[in-house]
Amino acid sequence: MSLHAELPAWAALIVSLLLLLGGSIIFIGTLGLVRLKNFYQRIHGPAISITLGTGCLLIASMIHFTVSNERLVIHELLITLFILMTAPIVAMLIMRAAVYRDLRAGRSVSSGTAGSPYHIPDESLPEKPTESD
């Protein structure tokens, strides 16, 4: 077996398309990381691109090595399943840690400015009835 085995045209096409798709998904996620304003918006781009883009790259690798080695290679499938299960959970835990940090610091979670996130202005509260009424 040579290291530079020729792939059939159908396999090369599928692998190329999956590599381009995965690379473009990861690139779009990176643009989201750079362009968005605060942490809560920025976390979504990488979380989604890790899951989808890496899955495409690993499936392309699985097809390439299955065809070139002429045997089924499933190591990449196991890695893909692991990433699909762990990446969203890790992103959620990072977001929860950031919310907890901001609440402890007294910053508003929605705007990132100082103040209590649960503050309700007095004029919006209904008047309480007095006991003399």
C-alpha positions in Angstrom: 0.0 0.0 0.0 1.4 3.4 -0.9 0.9 6.6 1.0 -0.3 8.4 -2.1 -3.0 6.1 -3.3 -5.3 7.4 -6.0 -8.8 8.0 -4.9 -11.7 7.2 -7.3 -13.4 10.3 -8.7 -16.6 9.8 -6.8 -14.7 9.5 -3.5 -12.5 12.5 -4.3 -15.6 14.6 -5.1 -17.4 13.7 -1.9 -14.3 14.3 0.2 -13.6 17.6 -1.5 -17.2 18.8 -1.0 -17.2 17.8 2.7 -13.9 19.5 3.3 -15.1 22.7 1.6 -18.4 22.6 3.5 -16.7 22.0 6.8 -14.0 24.7 6.2 -16.6 27.3 5.2 -18.8 26.5 8.3 -15.8 26.9 10.5 -14.8 30.2 8.8 -18.3 31.6 9.2 -18.2 30.7 12.9 -14.9 32.5 13.2 -16.4 35.6 11.6 -19.2 35.4 14.1 -16.6 35.3 16.9 -14.8 38.4 15.5 -17.9 40.5 14.5 -20.4 40.1 17.3 -20.5 42.6 20.2 -20.6 40.8 23.6 -19.6 37.4 25.0 -23.1 36.0 24.9 -23.5 36.6 21.2 -19.9 35.5 20.4 -20.3 32.1 22.0 -22.9 30.9 19.5 -20.7 31.1 16.4 -17.9 28.8 17.7 -20.3 26.4 19.4 -22.2 25.7 16.2 -19.1 25.7 14.0 -17.3 23.2 16.2 -20.2 20.8 16.0 -21.1 21.1 12.3 -17.7 22.0 10.7 -15.7 19.4 12.6 -18.3 16.7 11.8 -17.9 17.4 8.1 -14.1 17.3 8.3 -14.2 14.0 10.2 -16.7 12.4 7.9 -14.5 13.5 4.9 -11.5 11.9 6.6 -13.5 8.7 7.3 -14.5 8.4 3.6 -11.0 9.1 2.4 -9.3 6.5 4.6 -12.0 3.9 4.1 -11.6 4.1 0.3 -7.8 4.4 0.2 -7.3 1.5 2.8 -10.0 -0.6 1.3 -11.4 -1.4 4.7 -14.0 0.4 7.0 -12.4 3.1 9.2 -14.8 4.2 12.0 -12.4 6.0 14.4 -13.5 9.3 12.9 -17.2 8.4 13.4 -16.5 7.8 17.1 -14.7 11.2 17.4 -17.7 12.9 15.6 -20.2 11.3 18.0 -18.1 12.5 20.9 -17.9 16.0 19.6 -21.6 16.1 18.8 -22.4 15.1 22.4 -19.9 17.3 24.3 -19.6 20.6 22.3 -23.1 21.9 23.0 -22.9 20.9 26.7 -19.5 22.7 27.1 -20.9 25.8 25.4 -23.9 25.8 27.7 -21.7 25.4 30.8 -19.4 28.3 29.7 -22.5 30.5 29.2 -23.8 29.6 32.6 -20.5 30.4 34.2 -20.5 33.8 32.5 -24.0 34.6 33.6 -23.1 33.6 37.2 -19.9 35.8 37.0 -21.9 38.8 35.7 -24.6 38.4 38.4 -22.0 38.2 41.1 -20.3 41.3 39.7 -23.6 43.2 39.6 -23.6 43.6 35.9 -26.7 43.3 33.8 -26.6 40.1 31.8 -28.5 41.5 28.8 -26.7 44.8 28.3 -23.3 44.2 30.0 -23.7 47.5 32.0 -23.5 48.0 35.7 -26.6 47.6 37.7 -28.9 44.9 39.0 -30.4 42.7 36.3 -33.5 42.2 38.3 -34.1 45.9 39.1 -37.7 47.0 38.5 -38.3 50.7 38.4 -40.7 51.9 41.2 -43.1 53.6 38.8 -43.9 50.3 37.1 -45.0 48.6 40.4 -48.6 48.7 41.3 -49.5 50.6 44.4 -49.9 48.5 47.5 -53.2 49.0 49.3 -52.9 50.4 52.8 -54.5 48.8 55.8 -56.6 51.9 56.5 -58.5 51.6 53.2 
